[in-house]
Every structure is written in structure tokens, then in C-alpha cells.
């Protein structure tokens, strides 16, 4: 029935419009501006009637007066003079009223209720859910986007928020800094604390940093595996005004763990740089330490270049690198030279790349500077030759040859540094395979290489092999490689592989016995409770004194060891995933099959290969402590960095 009425309505409207058009072809009338009533289908206005005060019937060309823009006279005119068209309009009018559409446009409308109309012009209560949601979103934007708190006072930002929701009244800057941000920090810290305290084992990274306001800070990040997902959190970026001695650093790290409720017994390893105070602090706390691979590789390169022989070769390298730096500086400080360089790049078909300046604190920045210099060497020489004041900077062929030899020796190394700097995937188990790859392929001498390239490669390789020959470091790296199903014992010598298997079995046996034995306090509590609840014991017979004691603990220990040895052997024989697969995903699927070895994997695969996590915390700190915000209090800096990295 509704479909039939709808069809009749559409047909009626079409007929009305066709008839109207046919009758008014000689005198085209303009439609009513903003008219929503269906009656305007039969009425219009002459173009000369700009005020549209005299509607004309399209059926009989008669002017119908409409006082106060009322359409009642128009309907009355149709009912009296055009009864058939009036009936069709009434049918169309009832259809629109039922569907909630206006003026035949098909747009639905609904008149708001009185309560809703008043509510739309009323500001949100500060205790309302909507006001809290918007305020919380602004707080998260300030923290996650590392924006200054005074952004809430900027007119442009306030206009944006008002446009999005006119009913929201933004709190003051003081409210955000004194109420919202501390509340957000407290809730986020509580969540992070629950998460890190539930970790069975964890690893740390730490480093020291000097802010723009020359204030020293110490960062501390934690890494652990939960539900076979590698997770990392920034625990603190705390102001550290005391002397940076090993003793004070050791105490500061212990205090940090205590403030977070972390047990030192669950700490696997701490990844730091090679600063002597960090090494001393780890030794004083008796914590395992892993040297950061990025720092170690950077030191290996610097040491190799310093020890080049003969002296003339070292001086030639220093001169070539100096020429490269001066050329980069000459283009960095002149917009005209950069403009000419862009023209030369376009003419020679070279990539439109900017030159890279060396930054001593950034890993591999010197090699990147040299590589970009060699890429643009022809364009650079052309621009320098055309400039009389800079012709002396044109590099000689000897300088270019030396830089090319350095680039061939060092270029491939920093790709591994970038790959091992991630914190969302396993990296520590790659160190042994990477060192093996350095020895066998990347840093091994090849035919056609210059003597300088071979000397630099040899110096880097010698330094790395010496520094990674430490027994404690090797034990950590080999254990991490063993529990990575992609590598296992592939990169170990046969005698070393057997030693690591025995070490893994012994460690797993200690885990099993430690989990089975309750703490001494629990044992005393259970013993005292049993003494109170147990009934009086029976009197012993004489024969009871001659019973032989059965060494149950030794038997259980032997049985556990045999079970663990069998599980380790089965794990080593099981097929592993591809080299590009995620080892944690493999363990998620095979934890049930190898439950004991999975505990070792959970313990060792969380160790980061580099201290990049602490470096990222300092990068966030640098984005927060800007020139305009250099007077931030240390406690505020700690909270903002924590929220920026953990939200």
C-alpha cells in the first residue's frame, strides 16, 4: 500500500511540474527563494520582483496577495480555482509530512525538542563525561605530541576547539599543568608499574645526557617479554646533579629499581656504552653488562683510523676527511652555492640530495657525509671551480680516492647498526651471527680492494674480536643465540656448543628447583601453623630409629636433569623457522612443546643489542627542553618524557 502511494505521489509531482512548465513557457517565473512548501510548485515571481512580494499563479497567471509571507491564500486560490491541482498537492503534502521531508527536496528534518534546543546552547558541566573526554584528549595531545602547555592559551588552538565543539570551555593553562598532567602521569605510571612488575625477567638500558640548560639527566629503560611480545618502557629521565662516579651511579640505579618495585634477581642484563663509570657501577652492583654494539662499532672505526700505518697514510686520511668537511661547510653556509648545486645536479642527472654534516654524537654520521660527498662530487667540483673564492676547496683525485676507499670499507657496517637498534623485535641473538658475517664476508679482504680499504677493515675486525672475546659477554650472546630457534648452535664451535648446552641444562635445573622450593619465610610459616594444628604425634617405637633415610631430593634432581636434557636435545633437533621469521611468534606456538627452554628464551631474548632506547629518550627530552622551554623543572621534564614515550 505504501509503495502504491509513493508511486502515485511521484507521478503526481511529475505531472504537476510538467503541466506547470508547459503553461509558463511564455512567461518564465522565478521560484521562491528558500521556499519549503509544496504550494510553491504552482507559484513564482517575475524577475523584476526582486523582493518576491507578489506571487503569480503558474496556472492562470493571476497575482495572489500574501500578507506576511503566509501561504494560506495560495492554498485557498488553488482550492477555489484549480481544485484538481489542489487535491494532488494535498496528497503530496501528506506524504512529505509522514516521511519528514521538506519542499520536495528529499531532505529529512525534525524539529528539536525544547529541552534539546536549550541544551545545544548550554556549556558542558566540568563534571560531565564529555568535558572530561575532551580535556583528556587535549592532555594526551600535549604529552604525546610534545607540545608546550601554553598551547591551550593560543587563540588559534582555542578557535579550533570551539569550532569542533562550541559547548566545551577549555580550562586554564594552570589547570592542565597542575591538575591534568600530574593526574595523567599518575595513572600512566600505575599502569606501567603493574606491567613491569608482572615480568618474570627484564633487561635495562641506561645512559647520561646533558640538556640545553646544562642540567645532567640519567635515563633508564626496561625491556621484557609478555605474552611473547617484546615490550619496552621508559622508566625515568631523572635529574642527576651528583658527581657521575661509578659508586653514585650504582646507588642511583638501585634506588630506581626500588622505586619501581623491581627485584634485582629478575634482572638479566644491562646494556650500556663503554664509559668507565658505567662499567664500574655494573661491577659494584654485580649486574651483568652488555656493551652497546653501536658504541662499540663506532669506537672500532675510530681506533682503526687512528692506528693506520705508516704515519703518512693516517695523515692523508685526515686531510681527505678535512677537505670533505670544509666543502660541506662551504655549501651549508651559502644559499647561492646551494642554488648552483641544484642546477648542476639537474644538468648532470644526479639525485637532488642535500649534503650531510658530521655529528660526533651520531653513529655513522662521518661515513654518511663521505658517501653523500662522493655521490655529488662532480656537481660539487663544478660549482667550486666556477667560484673564485672557493676554488681552493676543489678536492684532488687523491682525496677522492682515499674517501672512496674509506666508504667501501665502512659503508656496509652501519646498515647492521640501524638493524640492531630496534626495540620492538629481538636483536641480541643477531650479534653472534653478525660478528661471524663480519669475519667471513664483510670485513674480510677481497681482490681489487686498495691497501687502505684492507687496513681499515682489518683494524675494525681486530678491535671487535678483542672486545667481544670476554667470557661473560660470550656467555650471554651464546645463550641468546641458543634459544633463538633460527640460529641455535649454528654459529658456535662444537666444543662451545656442548658447553652451552650443559650450561642451559644447569640453569634450567636451577629455575625448576627455585620454583619448586618455597621461600624460607613461607616454610617457617607453614611449619609453625602445622605445629599448632597437627594432633599430638604418636610415641616412636625402637625400630623407627633404624629406618634408612631415602635420598628423595637427589633422586628428584636426577630425574629433573634427565628430563631437561631430553627437552633441550629435542629442541635442538626440531626444525626452526626462516631467518626472517619472528622467533617470539615461533615460541608462542611451541611453548607447550618445550616449556623449560621457553623460560630461557623469555629470559634472554628481551636483552637489547644497543642502548638506542636511552638515546631515544634523550631525543624526546631535546624536543621538550627547547629554547623557549629551557627553564622547565627537572620533575616536569621527567613526567613529560615519561608520558611522551609511554602513552
Helices and strands as residue ranges (DSSP letters): H 2-23, G 38-41, E 43-44, E 54-57, E 63-65, G 67-69, H 72-81, H 83-99, H 114-120, H 129-144, G 149-153, H 155-164, H 173-175, I 176-180, H 181-197, E 202-210, E 216-226, E 229-239, H 246-259, G 264-266, E 267-272, H 276-285, E 289-291, H 293-306, H 311-332, H 335-348, H 365-375, H 377-386, G 388-393, H 397-410, H 413-419, H 430-437, I 438-442, H 451-467, H 471-482, H 494-516, H 520-533, G 543-546, H 552-573, H 583-590, H 595-604, H 612-624, G 627-629, H 634-646
